[in-house]
């Protein structure tokens, strides 16, 4: 369940919740001072974007 850039920074675990725009996964940092810390990440597929993000 890894995505390009996210896979380098996070170890994606199980999906926690799914919504209209995307889904939330339980994750752990792979590197840096936060290595091993468990967090949640919201994943929004590019197809869901309607406008450019600045």
N, C-alpha and C positions, 0 to 999 in steps of 0.2 A: 504494500500500500504506500510506496514511496513516490514522490514527485521530484522532478528534476532538481531545482535549487534547494527545495526543502529537505530532500534526502541527505544532503551534505551537512546540514545544520541540526536536523532533528531525527530522532528515531521514532517514526510514527507507530503508534500502538493501535488499540481497538477504536472503532468509531463509537463515540459517546452519544451523539444525537444528530439527526438529519432535519433540515428545514428547507424552506422555499429556495433560498439562495445558495445553499451549500451544506456542508456538514462539519462537525466538530470532532476532532480526534484527541485522545490522550497521547501525549508525546513526552520524550525525554531529550534534553540537550545532549548532543554527542561530543561537543568540544567547548573549550574556553572555561572561564571561571564558573559558569553555570552547569558544567558537565554533570550529568546524572540527575539534575533537578527535573521533576515531573511538572509539566504544564499542559494547558489545553491550547490547541491551535484550530482556528476556523479556516476551512478551505473553501474558497469560492472559485468554481471553474471559470475560465476565461470566457466561455460562451455566455455566462450570466451578466457580463459587463455590458452596459448600454452606452456609456460615455467614457471618454478618456479620463484617466485618473492622473491628477497632477500632484 
